[in-house]
Amino acid sequence: MSARPSPSPARALCRRGVVAFGVFVGGLSGCGAHPRTSAPSAEDDRGRGAQVVLRGKETPAAGYDVLDYDASLRLVPETRAISGRVRISVKVRAASPTLDLAAEGMILDAVREGGDARAHGMQDGRLRIPLEGAAPGTTRTIEIAYHAWPSRGLRFGKDAVFTVFHTERWLPSSDLPGDKATLTLRLTAPAGLTVVASGDPVAREPLPEGLERHTFRLGIPHAAYLYGFAAGEFHEASRAAGKVGLRFLSTERSGADLERVFTGTEEMLRFFEGRAGVPYPFAHYTQVLVQGGSPQEVAGFAVLPADYAESVLSEPREDWMIAHELAHAWWGNLVTCAGWADFWLNEAFATFMVAAYKEQRWGADEYGREVLLARRSYGRIRQRGEDRALAFPGPVRAKDVSGPISYAKGSAVLYLLRHQLGERAFWAGVKAFVQDNAGGAVTSDALQAAMAAASGERLDGFFQQWVHGTGVPEVVVRHREEGRSLVFEVEQRQQGPWSFPLQLAVETDAGRESRTVAITAGRQEVRFPLAGALRSARADDGGHLPFAIEHPRPAPMLLQQLRHEPDVAGRADALERLSGLCRDAGETQECAAVHEAMRERAEDDTSRLVRKMAADALAP
């Protein structure tokens, strides 16, 4: 481990007024007249990425495939301006295509090919360059000079400069997530600043005038929206996680604090590698805490808001943000949605993998907490009338897929799929999904195919309902005793029945039985033998469904469930229903018993979510 505070060169950055962060691949000069260093060779790329087998296929733009970006970017901190040049190499796939790039807010100075000016058009933040005469199979390289005052995509802070999503605000680039390309970044900055950028670090060279040049190589093609960098006056801590070097950076936290905040990173890394069946693709992974930052994972590092650190230090189980961004290294970055229409795959998997990690690190209650939070979030989305299909039927823009639905509904669907397929088949499907598509771009069909192959089940109905459809079934469950049997009556009240697995449980003084039943009809009955006096009848045992079921139960049974249900969803459901009963009934002897049970849960429940819910219910 190393921990050191950096000096204060960032203030010199602002005093100089213009500082270059040269970003280029083989050809463009850096800042001023500094000598050029050749880009890493193909052999270098093979050596750094040899442990990752890339089987996936990209989804390039119509008519061409972006292969590589070669850019030089100059920052003007005093005016928050940028000027730059970028050379973009493309492989032509159809005769005379038009290169279509996102270039929001940029003012073009020149567009050239081989030194000659090229015709181009700029409208609504799109730069279009006809590649006239380009024959299929050839490679063309276009050079663009530009400047801008980015209102988004690049943030100038007091002690750090860092990118914030929106690559198109500082680098003209393809905004199609399935159009992946390599990149070498040479970032020139004041000497002494700590710099991190997409890819693996290759070199750090001293330059005249108190500058340094940091070279990074992104040898595995990634979508351009995953490019980024951060430079600043960082405190630093580092350690090794096997062959991966971990770095933790912050403008405020000490090295010791950083070690505590990111203490779980190595375990997360190993867990995700195991579930994906593919090793982390880079030699280094860096996590950066910055003021004003938004949580984001780019190729090779993550940016997290500085104030999040306090949440983890005060409650270690609040490590969800760290896990979420790291999970994107596989689900989102290495395996990327082919288009924004399938963006849910990126965020649903990252959210789901947080819960899966928490389950093995902190126990079943933390997994149950994540499942219940997702279901509630999705419920609020439906109440607002904002439900939609996870996968769009046609092409959409990035801004059309924003919002919580990819996270909440998407992860809820994966929780259900895990329950329906079972542990072995589900995790085999996850591993095949990553291994078969690493380095490529995917649609929802690829996930369906992987899961169907792993389970041997036809999943057309599941994906049509939950991925391509909207809404949820309206389900009412009632139970009754008939002799020595308990009968569950399951009714679907919406038009047209859905198919879904429903786990039912019965507890008597002789023990507990739980059984999963396939619900396919508008009305079904399920019988359980009663080996003793009935204590509890439960629908959706385990809380696997993405929606709540209406199941009336008497208060004594709800009290039993509040105290003894083995899963978070069961105790939380009983608590909410008892709270509603007593709110309507006023203070009765029965409600006095309810309040006593709530006080017990507020103090002793193994789930922090149930403890909080009980405390909130008791609050005046």
Phi, psi and omega in degrees: 000141172231147179213125182207144170275142177275159172291198188242058180282344182296328177291328174294326177305314181286328180292324180292333178087314180231121177230134181267134165252086186293127182230106184203162176233120173035077172157308182276143177285162180272221183282130176062224184250030181294145181297147181270139175251135184296150180288155176302147182279173177298328178297323177299317180298316182296322181294323183280332184250015187296335184281350181250121176271116182264110182250343187287160178251140177283169173237085184288172176292166180296121173092348181199166178227120176290126183261320190202145173249141182222101189228155173232121186238130178246127180258142174240089187300324183298326180250001181055042181250162175226151166222146185198173173226145176219135172252125184244120178263130181231146173264122183281131181244341177221152185299131172050056178284171174250122178287121185243111185239148171276130182211059186299127173072012184268145174253121184277134175259327179194149171228119187225160169221119182060030179089348181261142179295141179247142174295143181200164177224145181231119180207133177053041177075011179247131176255121182241127184233107177294128177264072186295134178079002181288126182264145177305138180094348179270161176248132180239147180233122181249136178249130183236129173251140187202167169212163185193167171238083189297126173273343177218164175091339180213128185239125177262107178260181180297315185241006182204152171238131182207154178278150182223092182051205169041056177306326183296349178276342179232353179212114175303126191198164174287132179257017174274121185296335180274356180264092188262147182213159175273169185200137166246132180242125170247110184255117179262126187214166175303141181301138177100342175290145171272132185233137174226145181207172181300135178097190181265141176291136182248318183203157173224115189239136173286143180233164176299166174064030175070032181246163173226150176246124179253125182250132178231144178238120173259090185275342176265123182303133176228157174297146184297332181293351179262006176277148177183171176204162174214139178218136181180187178272082186259138159284150189222144169224152181209156174197168180262141173237082187067237180272358182258126175274124179261135176231141179234125186234145176202145175279348186235318186283144177287166176301322179295318177298318181298321177300321180289318181299316187254028182298334183269358186301316182297316179296320176300315181303312181294320180297313181293321176301317181295317182287327180279333185074015181223130181290159173304133194278352184243165179282340183224152171222128184238139176240125189241126173260122181224148175291132179081006181280153172250143181299126181201143176250122172247179184293108174098348177201168180233145173249131181230148179294140186300322184287348177295332183304321182296326178299317182287321180295326181274334179215097184303335180286353175276039182270016186299320184292320177298313181293319182300311183292320178295322179302330179297340178303330176259305186264091183134315182263303179286316172249113190240147175300138182294326178214169182295342179298335180246027180301333181304329181301318179300306189278325179296318181291318179298318179293316178298318183293333172301311181296319180296319177295315180300325180299314182281335181273317188245346177112173186297328181297324180288323174298313179300324177298314180295319179298313182293320178297321178296316180297318180293319179298317178295324176299319178294324177299315180294321179298328179278359182072028185248015179292148175204171175294147176293316180259127177283147182286343181216181181299140176222167178268162182303319184292342180283346185250011180287168180105173190279354190293324179296326181281307188284299180296318182301312180292323178300323178292321178292323175301316180294319180297321176300315180296317184292319185275335184091161188300308187297310183293318183298310184289331173295321177294319177300314182296317179296321180301317180283311184298320183284343186237008181302130181087357184243196182232146189226161170244178178298332179297326180294321177294316179300317181296318180296317181289324178293319180294321182289327185261339186075012181257148169279123186248018180303314182295317180300310183290327178294319180290307194265334182258315184260353181250179179233165176080179177220158176288152175262107190244130175239130179243134172233153177229154179208154176266132174232100183063237180261029179230153170248129182249124170265130174251117183252121182237132172256125187259353178283168178284121180081122183287147171264167173244128180199155177276131179238120179268124180246145181222143177230132176238130174237179178289357177260353179142189186233136176235132178234137186215138177263130184239138175279117178265120183227346185246166178294333178214128178221153175239141179230131183251138173240135173289142178258115181268357180190194180291134182291131174248321186209139171234128188228132172254142187061051175300128183095344178066045185275336186284149179283007182216161180272144178257141174275118182217095180295136178216149179288159182302317179301324178290320178296323176297319176300317182289323177300322184274332195231352179299137186284344184246157182300315183299322180294314180290322179294319179297314179298320181297314181296319181290321177293321179298319178294320179299315184284333176295323181278328187270342185081191184276111177234174178297322179294319180289332174298321177293324178297314181295325177295318178295323178295320178297322177299315182293323180296332182263323195240353184296144181288342180263128177292333177292315179294321178301316180293317179299318180294318179297319179295321180293329181277342183296141181292000000 
